Amino acid sequence: MFTINRFVNWLTVYDNRMFMLINKQWRCRFFDFILPKLTHLGGATFSLSLLFLLMIFFTNSVRDSAFVALLSIVASHVAVQLIKKLSCRKRPYIILPDVHTCQNPLKDYSFPSGHTTATFAIAVVFSIYYPWLMPTLLPLAMLVGISRMYLGLHYPTDCIIGALIGTVSSIVIVLLLS
């Protein structure tokens, strides 16, 4: 018989295995160099600065898209912060042994990934308005999610749910403003 506890146990085992695969077995010089840099694409400083610069220096079309992406980030991060406070999931580097992590890792809760949410919010909005950017933006957003696991800061489900929140908020905002 299927129970919620059985599902949660299965998901936890899967999450830990996938996390350890990415965090420990994918180690290489290239990822050690590039992923700590790419992860900042989802940070508040970069995301908000990028959108404000696009709104200031670009044409009406790009400016409008950046504003929609900003609204999507705001909406998605309200959801992220609420879920973080309700779930209280500790970060993997705190729970699991021998996790590779970055200097000064975040101390707040892990679930969902705010960096992944932000990059998907931006990537999906710009992919909707400029479909030719999709082959670049969506893989880049996925790499940000992978970087969060590589750096020991998030489990796979944190990043998957973050991507989902960013995607859904973008679609909803675009539809509401159409």
BELTAHU-V178479 format. One record per run of one state. SS is the DSSP state (~ for helix, > for strand, _ for the rest). FROM is the first residue (numbers start at 1). TO is the last residue. Records with the same first field share a line. If there is no record, write none. Layout:
BEGIN
SS: FROM-TO  FROM-TO
END
This chain:
BEGIN
_: 1-3  26-28  43-43  58-59  88-91  96-113  130-130  151-155  178-178
~: 4-25  29-42  44-57  60-87  92-95  114-129  131-150  156-177
END
